[in-house]
Amino acid sequence: SLAEYISRTSKKLMEPIEIFIDQLEEIERLSKAMRRSFAKTISEILSFDPGSVRLIFSIREDFLAVLDELRPEVEVFDSQAKLFRLTNLDEDGARLAIVRPAQKSNIGFDSAALHFIIQGLQEESEDHGGVFPPYLQIACYRLSENIPENTKLITFGLIESLGGVKKILEEYVEASLSILNPDDQKLARNLLKSLVTS
């Protein structure tokens, strides 16, 4: 089983395994049978060899009820689960969130580039206060897709050539909408406008 495999792997590594499951709210799209199967698998993983694995879920705040649905199947949720609410980032938090993941790929930022990115994120996040984490995630993802191969230092000139944070976010939205048919694109644009102005 998956639980047994994870336990064996953890023992080989001689340290706990961390499994990150993003966008847990997506299980709402599954049938009830599939959701129960998912919950049963999670329960087996956590119960088979306590301490051998840590599960980290990300979930939108408005979908927290999903966790309540899982609780009857996953009893350890009540005794072991910890909830951490990710709020908007201050400038130092945003800087760390940008720099540290890039360092793992041996990529750095010059000070002007980093200031330009954070300033742009703050401007785009004005209605939210601080730096809105989804904007930071999108900006860094798009940046990683567009930097020249073998780049080791991200400069102000590179960020500027991409149009800055505002254009990076706009292009992400356009790319996301491009997979829809014209009627759905119009509907999605109207929805986005209402979300922005509400």
N, C-alpha and C positions, 0 to 999 in steps of 0.2 A: 504494500500500500504506500501511498504518498507519505503518510506519517512515519512508517518504518524506514523509508528511504531517507527522509530528513534526519531521523534519529541516527542512522548509520553514518550519514555524511558529517553530522555534528561531532560524532565521536572520533571520526578520522581527523577532522580539523582540530579537535580538542578545544573547541570553543562554540558558543551558541551561534546559530544561524539566524540572521535577520531577514525577514521576507516583507517587502513593501508592496502593498496592494493599493494602487491609486484609484480614485474615483469609485469608491465602494457603492455610491448611489446608483451606479449602472446596473446593479443586480435587480433593481426595480423593473428592468426590462425583461427579466427572466420569468419563466413560469413558476408557480408556487412549488412544484416538484423540484425544479432545478435549484431554487433558493434553499429548500430544505436540504438538498444534496450538498450544496456549498457549505451550509452551516454545519452539517454533519462532518464534512471533511475538516473544517476549521477546528471543530471540537476534538476530533481524533488527533490532529497535529499537536494541539495544546495539551492533550491528556496523555498521549502515548509515552512521552518522556519529558516531564516538566523540567524546564530549564534549558532544554536543548534548542529551543527556537523562540524567537520573539517575532510577533506579527505586528506590523505597523500599517494601519489603514488611514487613508485620507478620504474625507467625506464632506460634502457641502453641508453647512450648518442647517439649511432648510430640509435636509434629508436625514437628520439624526434619528427619526423614528425608525429608520431601517435597522438600527442597532437594537431597538426594542423587539423587532421581529426576530432577530437572531438569538436573543437572550435565552429563550426556552431551550434551544438546541445547544447553545454554548454556555454552560453553567459558569465557566471560569470568568466570563465577562464581568460578573458581579464581584468576584473576589480579587481578580488580578488586573482588570482593565483600567487604564488611566486615560482620561480625556484631556487633550491639550488643544486649546483654541488658538489658532493662528490669526493674530491680529495684524493690522497694517504695520509695516516696518518703519522704524525711524532711520535716519541717514546712516548710522553705524551698522544697523542690522542689514540694510539694503547693500551696503558696501561688502559686508561679509558674504551675503548670499550671492553676490556677483563674482567676487574674487576667489573664494575658496573652491568651488567646483571647477573653475578654470585652471586653478593651480594643479589639480589632479591630472590635467592634460598638458602640464608644463606651459600654460599660456598665461601671460600677464597683461596688465593694463597700464598705460601711462597715466599719470595723475589727471591730465586734462581730459582724457577719454572717460575715465571713471566719473569725474565731476560732471561731464556733459551728460552721461547716461543717467546718473542719479537725479540731476536737475530736471531732465526731460521726464523721468518717471514721476517726480514730485508734481510737475506741472500737469501731467495727464491724470494723476491721482487726486487732483485738488478737491474734488467732491467727496473723496473718501477720507482724506487726511493722511499724512504720511505717504508711504509708498505701498500701493495696492499689490499684494503678492502675485496675483494672476498676470498683471501687466509686466512685472519683473520677469516672471517665468517666460512669457511670450517673447519679450524683447531679447532675452538671453538665448532662447531657442532659435529665433530667427537670425540672431547674430552668428550663432554657431554654424548655421546653414550657409551663411554668406561670406564668411571670412576666407581669404585665399588659403589654399593648402600649404601646410608647413609654417603657418603664421605662429610666431611665438610671443608677439607683443601687439596688442590691440591699441591702436593709436587714435587720437582725436580725428585725424584726417580720414581714417577708415570709417568711423562712426558717422562723420559728416557726409562722406560719400554715399552712405546708405540712407541719408535724409534725416538722420536723428531718430529719436524714440517715437515721435508722433507718426512719421512715415512708416517706420517698422511695424507699429501696431496697426496702422491702416492697411498695410499690405497683407498682414496676417488675416485681417477680417475679410479682405477681398479674396484671398486664396481660399479661405474657408467657405465663403459663399459661392465661389465659382463651381463647386461640385453640384450645386442645386440647379434645378431648371429655372428659367426666367421668372415664372410666377412665384415660385418659392423664394427666389432671391428677393423679390419685391416685398414679400411678406416678412422675410427675415430682417430686411433693412428697416421696415417700419417698426418691427418689434424692438430692434436694437435702439432706434431713436427714442421709443417710449421708455425704455429702461434707463437710458442716459438722462432723460429729462425728468424722470419721476423722482 
